[in-house]
Amino acid sequence: MIDRLCHCSVSLFVHAHNPCASLCPQVNYGKPFKMNTVEAMAATLYIAGLKDDAVALLEPFAFGEEFIKINLEALNAYASCTNADEVRI
């Protein structure tokens, strides 16, 4: 189940018009639409309603807290979508 969930949500981030444009780790800082693996996994968990798990996953990383703060509006927007058409808006 989690494999399907991760693939589906990460695909949404990659293929949809992604409002999640401000990323904070040093590797991709300020590069729109680029996430590292842990960011993609955390975003997937957050969007799927597993917000505490997303925060826990990011906790060991220096940028973890900032990733959620900077992308909170976009993550909440994705989390509130009920179908694929809403994701593409």
C-alpha positions as CSV (number, residue, x, y, z in Angstrom):
1,M,0.0,0.0,0.0
2,I,2.7,2.5,1.0
3,D,4.6,1.8,-2.2
4,R,1.5,2.6,-4.3
5,L,0.8,5.7,-2.2
6,C,4.4,7.0,-2.6
7,H,4.5,6.4,-6.3
8,C,1.2,8.1,-6.9
9,S,1.9,11.1,-4.8
10,V,5.5,11.6,-6.0
11,S,4.2,11.3,-9.5
12,L,1.7,14.1,-8.8
13,F,4.6,16.3,-7.7
14,V,6.7,15.5,-10.7
15,H,4.0,15.6,-13.4
16,A,1.5,18.2,-12.1
17,H,1.9,21.9,-12.0
18,N,3.7,22.0,-8.8
19,P,3.2,25.0,-6.5
20,C,5.8,23.5,-4.2
21,A,8.5,25.8,-5.6
22,S,10.7,26.9,-2.7
23,L,12.9,24.1,-1.4
24,C,15.4,24.5,1.3
25,P,18.2,21.9,1.4
26,Q,21.6,23.1,0.2
27,V,21.7,20.8,-2.9
28,N,18.4,22.1,-4.4
29,Y,18.0,25.4,-2.6
30,G,15.9,27.8,-4.7
31,K,15.6,25.3,-7.6
32,P,11.8,25.0,-8.3
33,F,10.3,21.6,-8.8
34,K,13.4,19.7,-7.5
35,M,13.2,17.6,-4.3
36,N,15.5,15.1,-2.8
37,T,14.2,11.6,-1.8
38,V,13.4,12.4,1.8
39,E,11.5,15.6,0.8
40,A,9.5,13.6,-1.8
41,M,8.7,10.9,0.8
42,A,7.8,13.5,3.5
43,A,5.6,15.4,1.0
44,T,3.8,12.2,0.1
45,L,3.1,11.4,3.8
46,Y,1.9,14.9,4.5
47,I,-0.4,15.0,1.5
48,A,-1.8,11.6,2.4
49,G,-2.7,12.9,5.8
50,L,0.2,11.5,7.8
51,K,1.6,14.8,8.8
52,D,3.2,13.6,12.1
53,D,5.0,10.9,10.1
54,A,6.2,13.5,7.6
55,V,7.6,15.7,10.3
56,A,9.2,12.7,12.0
57,L,10.9,11.6,8.8
58,L,12.4,15.1,8.3
59,E,13.5,15.5,11.9
60,P,17.1,14.2,11.5
61,F,17.8,16.7,8.7
62,A,18.8,20.3,9.3
63,F,16.5,21.5,6.6
64,G,13.5,19.3,7.7
65,E,11.6,21.8,9.7
66,E,12.1,24.5,7.1
67,F,10.9,22.3,4.3
68,I,7.5,22.0,6.0
69,K,7.4,25.7,6.9
70,I,8.3,27.0,3.5
71,N,6.0,24.6,1.6
72,L,3.1,24.5,4.1
73,E,0.7,26.4,1.9
74,A,1.4,24.1,-1.1
75,L,1.3,20.9,0.9
76,N,-2.0,21.9,2.5
77,A,-3.4,22.7,-1.0
78,Y,-2.4,19.3,-2.3
79,A,-3.7,17.6,0.8
80,S,-7.1,19.2,0.3
81,C,-7.5,18.0,-3.3
82,T,-10.1,15.3,-3.8
83,N,-9.3,14.4,-7.4
84,A,-6.6,14.7,-10.1
85,D,-8.3,17.7,-11.7
86,E,-7.9,19.7,-8.5
87,V,-4.2,18.8,-8.4
88,R,-3.6,20.2,-11.9
89,I,-5.1,23.6,-11.1
